[in-house]
């Protein structure tokens, strides 16, 4: 079972949506986690609402620190955190140049969500084909 980790600075928006998409699209065939280098106090209500529009409930998720994440990963994806995200060993490492969601219009926010969805689906498909 592939083990995936999605990382951004606050672990409140982008990485939380990626975790939600990975759980939704990967089902019981993937283990998905997300974390941040400086985690926020809560998942963004905007992220929860944007995912709910697609029938994906991330309301029980919460920001986690990279310091609390252990184990080996098949894939680690960083999202716009640059040097703030330490190098975590994995078979596949990707840095997705996804814009920060802060201050974005509603449509721009949804475009970012949809971009994350496409990237997660591609990542899962690639991991499955290389097993």
BELDAMO-V546695 format. One record per residue. N is the residue number from 1. RES is the residue in three letters. PSI is psi in radians with two decimals (none if undefined). NEAR is the number of other ideal C-beta (glycine too) atoms within 12 Angstrom. Layout:
# BELDAMO-V546695
N_RES_PSI_NEAR ; N_RES_PSI_NEAR
This chain:
# BELDAMO-V546695
1_UNK_2.10_17 ; 2_UNK_2.42_32 ; 3_UNK_2.12_28 ; 4_UNK_2.51_43 ; 5_UNK_2.22_42 ; 6_UNK_2.25_48 ; 7_UNK_2.31_44 ; 8_UNK_3.14_45 ; 9_UNK_-1.01_29 ; 10_UNK_-0.26_34 ; 11_UNK_0.76_42 ; 12_UNK_-0.35_33 ; 13_UNK_-1.50_43 ; 14_UNK_-0.90_49 ; 15_UNK_-0.54_50 ; 16_UNK_-0.72_45 ; 17_UNK_-0.73_47 ; 18_UNK_-0.75_50 ; 19_UNK_-0.78_43 ; 20_UNK_-0.77_37 ; 21_UNK_-0.71_39 ; 22_UNK_-0.71_42 ; 23_UNK_-0.70_28 ; 24_UNK_-0.89_26 ; 25_UNK_-0.45_29 ; 26_UNK_-0.35_28 ; 27_UNK_-2.40_15 ; 28_UNK_0.07_12 ; 29_UNK_-0.02_20 ; 30_UNK_2.69_31 ; 31_UNK_2.12_25 ; 32_UNK_2.37_39 ; 33_UNK_2.81_39 ; 34_UNK_2.74_48 ; 35_UNK_2.96_43 ; 36_UNK_2.71_39 ; 37_UNK_-0.49_30 ; 38_UNK_1.34_20 ; 39_UNK_2.50_29 ; 40_UNK_3.10_28 ; 41_UNK_-0.40_14 ; 42_UNK_2.81_22 ; 43_UNK_2.44_35 ; 44_UNK_2.25_33 ; 45_UNK_-0.53_17 ; 46_UNK_-0.71_28 ; 47_UNK_-0.75_42 ; 48_UNK_-0.78_25 ; 49_UNK_-0.76_21 ; 50_UNK_-0.66_35 ; 51_UNK_-0.64_35 ; 52_UNK_-0.56_19 ; 53_UNK_-0.43_20 ; 54_UNK_0.12_21 ; 55_UNK_0.35_11 ; 56_UNK_2.11_29 ; 57_UNK_1.95_19 ; 58_UNK_0.29_40 ; 59_UNK_-0.38_18 ; 60_UNK_-0.13_14 ; 61_UNK_2.77_33 ; 62_UNK_2.65_26 ; 63_UNK_2.39_32 ; 64_UNK_2.61_30 ; 65_UNK_2.54_23 ; 66_UNK_-0.48_31 ; 67_UNK_-0.38_14 ; 68_UNK_-0.02_17 ; 69_UNK_2.24_32 ; 70_UNK_2.92_15 ; 71_UNK_-3.14_16 ; 72_UNK_2.65_17 ; 73_UNK_2.51_34 ; 74_UNK_-0.60_32 ; 75_UNK_2.38_39 ; 76_UNK_2.21_38 ; 77_UNK_2.15_42 ; 78_UNK_2.65_36 ; 79_UNK_1.58_40 ; 80_UNK_0.42_29 ; 81_UNK_-0.07_32 ; 82_UNK_-2.26_16 ; 83_UNK_-0.24_11 ; 84_UNK_-0.23_20 ; 85_UNK_2.02_33 ; 86_UNK_2.80_20 ; 87_UNK_2.12_17 ; 88_UNK_2.18_31 ; 89_UNK_2.44_17 ; 90_UNK_2.76_25 ; 91_UNK_-0.69_20 ; 92_UNK_2.25_25 ; 93_UNK_2.26_21 ; 94_UNK_2.54_28 ; 95_UNK_1.96_22 ; 96_UNK_2.12_30 ; 97_UNK_1.17_17 ; 98_UNK_2.26_33 ; 99_UNK_2.62_21 ; 100_UNK_2.50_22 ; 101_UNK_-0.27_33 ; 102_UNK_2.27_20 ; 103_UNK_0.17_12 ; 104_UNK_2.62_22 ; 105_UNK_2.90_13 ; 106_UNK_-0.77_15 ; 107_UNK_-0.70_11 ; 108_UNK_-0.68_19 ; 109_UNK_-0.79_29 ; 110_UNK_-0.59_22 ; 111_UNK_-0.71_18 ; 112_UNK_-0.79_34 ; 113_UNK_-0.80_37 ; 114_UNK_-0.59_21 ; 115_UNK_-0.77_25 ; 116_UNK_-0.75_43 ; 117_UNK_-0.84_29 ; 118_UNK_-0.77_20 ; 119_UNK_-0.70_31 ; 120_UNK_-0.77_40 ; 121_UNK_-0.74_21 ; 122_UNK_-0.76_23 ; 123_UNK_-0.85_36 ; 124_UNK_-0.77_34 ; 125_UNK_-0.73_20 ; 126_UNK_-0.71_20 ; 127_UNK_-0.69_31 ; 128_UNK_-0.65_20 ; 129_UNK_-0.29_11 ; 130_UNK_0.29_13 ; 131_UNK_none_15
